[in-house]
């Protein structure tokens, strides 16, 4: 059956109940009593004026089909007494069960996503160019998603293949069945072909059931080219999020669609790390900051809710629209650990959403529910293909090596591995720098399978570094090196610093009480105990993404005497293999190369 036909048939089903931030008093004021008693939309043989529509949403799955490990597989939950606890969460076997349970009894239901469904994925999905994740999302009955920056990791042509199907142009078909592609549309309203000036995929999509219709506009962050390799965005233009959403909101309204949801792969930074904190409460521990705030304040009031992502944070917040009216803005963390359950109350008389009646809450994808058998079967099928590669041991560790913090043990380990690889390529190599966003996970001591505690498998290494970047060498002056360090906290990175993970021997002080570039204390910068000489030349190892000036480091794009080495995962694998054994495992690196003043 064609994917489009499957989509049309599926939109006549689905669900929702929801929990709440709007009060019962506001709901009562907005709607007649019949709307409360008649959730199905039928009273006395005819539809009521109001119809509750459930919107289930999530974001930043990143191909995490199996339950993510370590801190990536937990959420923080605020307790009634003000304390917090952590809850194990995630895994599509459990996500499927939670979503299917939530839909029960809710005939009007939509499932939407905020981008980065694929890319930076664990080996189970990444090894197969994320075909397993697309297959899983089809089974989850995902209706629509925006693109995110990671949908462009392998370029627009590969994204089109994930949408439309077909075997991979280089690796071919992985099974005896042709890859069918996504049943759901990817929306890319602000991603244009530079030649045609048209969106490379659909800019919007309309969900319809009987006389109820809701439009969805999908955009990714305008800054996608700054955080994706140049090859991935070649020939593409990324336009302003607000201008694009406002443009297509008018298009939808001209088509008679008054209820509109924006799917935005850009996000914010909540005041609390707890998924269930009250964003709208007064005082410390509430509120949200970051790019999504300005976007939400400027997106046209015609848009009724914003589903966001990218920052991997959890929040359900009211942010006023340009007219001053509160509007719901949500994000469900990442890796399938949460989903957001929102009730949109549709007014049949106006065709619009009764904004004061919108309710929303984040729900934990707990692992105390039965696994969805179809997802278990899917994981087992792909694991059979991946196991010979993924189960191979590549090293041994004596404890967990985490990837959290301004300077993380995992980031330091990767930088050390790239320095070692750089010295093999050129003994003059002085240091290595690793971007924090490329450290996708840590390594856990506890065995995930039959490999034994402390064993690092290739699959675990792949989860840490899934991008297949190369390790590149470049020459920089000491003055340029200092400028690179200052770019961590200035320019594009001033509001949200990106602290590069340093190899052993590079030390300096980061004074966060100051602002901008002054946060890097120039006189404190040392390499192997000696001050950096502004006029001297230093050989620096980075990954190819940074070597192209990615992540807001333009100076790294101006190095000289380039040498391209092996891929970064191979560098990590060799470092672990050479420097560890079952009897002498690697200990987690002690952080402290960066002295942080708060």
C-alpha angles and dihedrals in degrees: 000000000000115000092239091056091048089053093050092050093046096053089069091069139055145083163225154208117161146189124233160253100156112080127244088240092058091047092051091049092051099048142030118256091257090071090064097049096040107056091155091061097241124108126166092348098308135078118269120234093253129055124186112222119193118221115194113188143173137166145199097030091158093194094296097157095152119056107280116241134232119001089341087069099049138073130200116239124199113225126215091252092056096257123117135225134187123241126199108239145168142050125127092245087066097034090057092051093048094048094046091049092048092053095055112114094011111104094179106061138142130189116206138169137209102222140271092083087147137025130071084043130162116262094265089069104017094055088062097043090259096294089134091057094050088050090050093048089052089055090047087059093236107184103194143347138186118233118254130202092267092058083073098052090106097030138258094292092058091046088054089052091053088052099043105026134231134132121294110272094230106025098035124205119342096202136024089265125080114246105251099199129223122332088203125068121249108220119212106167096157098041109092134183103243091222101045096029087220129122111270091223135016113308095206143005133202124220113208135185119168105310096342119097131172125184125217125202117193128202138161125214115289089230094064093117089060093059103035127069114266092245091057094059100032111142093012133113121205114207134202112289097220096046091048096048092047090050095053094041086064090048091053093047091052086055090054096258108134099164110077135173123191118215104203125182093209127086153176145247115250122213090236132049091213113103092218101046118132103255092185098050119111122252137024119345095037136088135049137249136187138075096317092066094064091041092052092047092054105038109106118269086239086081111082103195140006123221107195142176144154099104093069090229130132122232144141107196141163110228118178118247121224090279091055096251118135115253129188118249118183143180129178102208110241148283094046094290094129140019127199119234112203131175116212111190108212119208109213092197095060100020087230136111118263092235096196090059097054112122128184142170138168116244126203119239092224122191095224094090127084115278117249104250095213090056092047089053092047092051092047092050095052093039089059088060095042100042100084089057101032100048096057111117115236102171150339131249131191096215146355114306105205130204100208130102135053087286113023131196090233092051091051091049092052091048090051090050092051091048089053091049090047092054089053089055094042124001089211091071107127107183147347132226125200126195112237094224089062092060095085099174144352130245119256124211095214114087117253093199138353095314095097133242115306095018115128112210127201088249090057091049090049090054089055095048112018101152102086092224117164125237106247130193123212137169119239133174118242089251090055091048090054089048091053090054091049090051087066089075105023140058111016089358098051096098096039109022119217106208112202115225108241129216120237112289098036111102135165144145124260110201107196092182087076128065136245121340091349088075088080105073101220097199090055096060111113134171112201088340097307126106116254110258109224092211098045125095120241127193108223130192119210135150118269092256092061092039087063092055095261126163093033097302103124093165090063087061091062101061122127138220094035120201121184117213136180124310116284095246091055089052091052092045093052093046092052093045095049097042103041142048137172089266096041110034124182114261119223107271113254109241119224103104085114116050107209123206112195 
